[in-house]
Amino acid sequence: MKPRNPGRFGALSFCLALTLPLALPAQAAEGDDRFTLRLGAMNVDASGELRGSTVFAGNDVSFSEDFDFGSKELVPRIDGVFRLGQRNRLIFDYFQYDKSRDATLSEDLSYDDVTLPAGSFARGEVEFRLASLVYDFAVIDGERTSVGLQIGAEWAKLKGTVHAEAGEDSYRDSTSETGYAPVVGLRFTTRPGDRWLINVQGQYLDADWGDFGEYDGSITRANALLEYRFTPRLGAFVGYDWFKLDVERSGSNGLLGLDQRFKGPIAGVTLAF
């Protein structure tokens, strides 16, 4: 494994108490719901790349290595839409990921003059939380198709811990960063049928736009979902979500970069009011 100290960057409340009508007429066009809440889960596949330079056991070390957290993780996911008017919406969402992995090196790994022998122990832990609230203005608002431009704020927390042992030498570091910044996005929504909805959106945040302490980098997100309404008030959805963190920090111990990606299918229920 490799020495470094990644840094930076819920509880899901679930309330489902509805009296469902039996057979109801076809649902109105998208945007007629005053409030829409989607509660679900994401089956996350996380992988990343650590890069940078530091000092380990008195030696300068440079590295750029792939790193993943093994098996997939099922995590909660929530998002909602509050319609302010015909073209105006507030959209919020929340995502969290907590995972650790232990590893034993099966063979020697060498970085410049430092060698981590086979049998060395390493553990990596990552905690990532992301919440956003954006204003969405529909520049196109047709009967079945809507295109929105988004601007708002995003809050993120990333905590990283690394523990490595190589012979008599050991290395441990843990750091955490919480910050916020403006976020911009684009949304496309279409309704191919009275009960069907397709929603696609992408968002981008640059750490330099806000307050993320010593960290530079960006957060990129894209997702798509297909929703079916059993009634005007209750539906189900499936889709896919993708996040990318590309962050970097310079400090007295050197330079650390983390390119972390979270991706996977999503599924859940839709409540409309």
Order of alpha helices (4+ residues) and beta strands (2+ residues): beta-beta-beta-beta-beta-beta-beta-beta-beta-beta-beta-beta-beta
